[in-house]
């Protein structure tokens, strides 16, 4: 219980949701390997870019509808980009040795990016129900910048060969 006092809160559903995202990313990386994980990371960046592009169009004034459209666009474009990248370039290929710690790190960072991207798209009144720690870790501008940057750095350093 001491660990939760650091966050100044008791474990709530939002903390459990974050743990679910992180655990699912970890197991995805372990079960499917680095090639699919890298394709999914690229797909997520494509999804974020596509979502930013469609947010320039003012479709509706209803904030809940805008959030639903943006989240759907993000998920659909990320999945489509993943499918295209994996089926076109990576099917049947091995990307060198797969060190478990690289897969874990990339899975963790990927799911953190997904969680941050989705939570930031929720309406502000929905974002306000999250604990302060979750808002600091996933919703703040500094955190979002870190979640955008860290997976790229992890891919860069994980792909370097040590000789």
C-alpha positions as CSV (number, residue, x, y, z in Angstrom):
1,X,0.0,0.0,0.0
2,X,3.0,2.3,0.4
3,X,3.6,2.4,-3.3
4,X,0.1,3.9,-3.8
5,X,0.7,6.6,-1.3
6,X,3.5,7.8,-3.5
7,X,0.8,8.6,-6.1
8,X,-1.4,10.2,-3.4
9,X,-4.3,7.8,-4.3
10,X,-5.5,4.3,-3.9
11,X,-5.5,2.0,-6.9
12,X,-8.4,3.0,-9.1
13,X,-9.8,1.7,-12.4
14,X,-7.6,4.1,-14.4
15,X,-4.4,2.7,-12.8
16,X,-5.7,-0.8,-13.6
17,X,-6.4,0.2,-17.2
18,X,-2.8,1.4,-17.5
19,X,-1.5,-1.9,-16.2
20,X,-3.7,-3.7,-18.6
21,X,-2.3,-1.7,-21.6
22,X,1.3,-2.4,-20.4
23,X,0.7,-6.1,-19.8
24,X,-1.0,-6.6,-23.2
25,X,1.8,-4.8,-25.0
26,X,4.4,-6.9,-23.2
27,X,2.7,-10.2,-24.1
28,X,2.0,-9.1,-27.6
29,X,5.8,-8.5,-28.1
30,X,6.7,-11.8,-26.5
31,X,4.2,-13.9,-28.5
32,X,4.6,-12.3,-31.9
33,X,8.2,-11.1,-32.0
34,X,10.2,-8.1,-32.9
35,X,9.2,-7.9,-36.6
36,X,5.5,-7.5,-35.9
37,X,6.2,-5.2,-33.0
38,X,8.3,-2.9,-35.2
39,X,5.5,-2.9,-37.8
40,X,3.0,-2.0,-35.2
41,X,5.1,0.8,-33.8
42,X,5.4,2.3,-37.3
43,X,1.6,1.8,-37.7
44,X,1.0,3.7,-34.5
45,X,3.0,6.7,-35.7
46,X,1.1,6.6,-39.0
47,X,-2.2,6.5,-37.0
48,X,-1.1,9.5,-34.9
49,X,-0.2,11.4,-38.0
50,X,-3.4,10.5,-39.7
51,X,-5.4,11.5,-36.6
52,X,-3.6,14.8,-36.5
53,X,-4.4,15.4,-40.1
54,X,-8.2,14.7,-39.8
55,X,-8.4,16.9,-36.7
56,X,-7.8,19.9,-38.9
57,X,-11.2,19.3,-40.4
58,X,-14.0,20.6,-38.3
59,X,-16.6,17.8,-38.7
60,X,-18.8,18.5,-35.7
61,X,-19.0,20.7,-32.6
62,X,-19.9,17.8,-30.3
63,X,-16.7,17.1,-28.3
64,X,-17.8,13.5,-27.6
65,X,-18.3,12.9,-31.3
66,X,-15.0,14.5,-32.2
67,X,-13.2,12.3,-29.6
68,X,-14.9,9.1,-31.0
69,X,-14.1,10.0,-34.6
70,X,-10.4,10.8,-33.7
71,X,-10.0,7.6,-31.6
72,X,-11.6,5.5,-34.4
73,X,-9.4,7.2,-37.0
74,X,-6.3,6.6,-34.9
75,X,-7.0,2.9,-34.3
76,X,-8.2,2.1,-37.9
77,X,-5.3,3.9,-39.6
78,X,-2.7,2.3,-37.2
79,X,-4.2,-1.2,-37.9
80,X,-4.3,-0.5,-41.6
81,X,-0.7,0.7,-41.7
82,X,0.4,-2.3,-39.6
83,X,-1.3,-4.7,-42.0
84,X,0.3,-3.0,-45.0
85,X,3.8,-2.8,-43.6
86,X,3.8,-6.3,-42.2
87,X,2.3,-8.0,-45.3
88,X,4.4,-6.0,-47.7
89,X,7.8,-5.9,-46.1
90,X,8.1,-8.2,-43.1
91,X,6.1,-11.4,-43.7
92,X,8.4,-14.4,-43.1
93,X,11.5,-12.3,-42.3
94,X,13.5,-12.5,-39.2
95,X,15.0,-9.3,-37.9
96,X,18.1,-10.7,-36.3
97,X,18.3,-12.1,-32.8
98,X,15.4,-11.2,-30.6
99,X,16.6,-10.2,-27.2
100,X,13.8,-10.4,-24.6
101,X,14.7,-7.1,-23.0
102,X,14.5,-5.2,-26.3
103,X,11.1,-6.7,-26.9
104,X,10.0,-5.8,-23.4
105,X,11.3,-2.3,-23.6
106,X,9.7,-1.6,-27.0
107,X,6.4,-3.2,-26.0
108,X,6.3,-1.1,-22.9
109,X,7.1,2.1,-24.8
110,X,4.7,1.3,-27.6
111,X,1.7,0.7,-25.2
112,X,2.6,3.8,-23.3
113,X,2.4,5.7,-26.5
114,X,-0.9,4.1,-27.4
115,X,-2.3,4.8,-23.9
116,X,-1.1,8.4,-24.1
117,X,-2.5,9.0,-27.6
118,X,-5.9,7.6,-26.8
119,X,-6.3,9.2,-23.4
120,X,-5.3,12.6,-24.8
121,X,-8.2,12.3,-27.3
122,X,-10.8,11.9,-24.6
123,X,-13.0,15.0,-23.8
124,X,-11.6,17.2,-21.1
125,X,-14.3,16.3,-18.7
126,X,-13.5,12.6,-19.1
127,X,-9.7,13.3,-18.7
128,X,-10.4,15.1,-15.4
129,X,-11.6,11.9,-13.7
130,X,-8.1,10.3,-14.0
131,X,-5.8,10.6,-11.0
132,X,-3.2,13.3,-11.0
133,X,-0.4,10.8,-11.5
134,X,-2.0,9.3,-14.6
135,X,-2.6,12.8,-16.0
136,X,1.1,13.7,-15.4
137,X,2.3,10.4,-16.9
138,X,0.1,10.2,-19.9
139,X,-1.8,13.4,-20.6
140,X,0.6,16.3,-20.0
141,X,2.4,17.8,-23.0
142,X,5.8,16.8,-21.6
143,X,4.7,13.2,-21.1
144,X,3.2,13.0,-24.6
145,X,6.4,14.3,-26.1
146,X,8.4,11.7,-24.1
147,X,6.0,8.9,-25.2
148,X,6.4,10.1,-28.9
149,X,10.2,10.2,-28.6
150,X,11.2,7.2,-26.5
151,X,9.9,4.4,-28.8
152,X,11.9,6.0,-31.7
153,X,15.1,6.1,-29.5
154,X,14.4,2.5,-28.4
155,X,14.1,1.3,-32.1
156,X,17.3,3.2,-33.0
157,X,19.4,1.8,-30.1
158,X,17.9,-1.7,-30.4
159,X,18.8,-1.9,-34.1
160,X,22.4,-1.0,-33.5
161,X,24.8,-4.0,-33.7
162,X,27.3,-4.5,-31.0
163,X,30.5,-5.9,-32.4
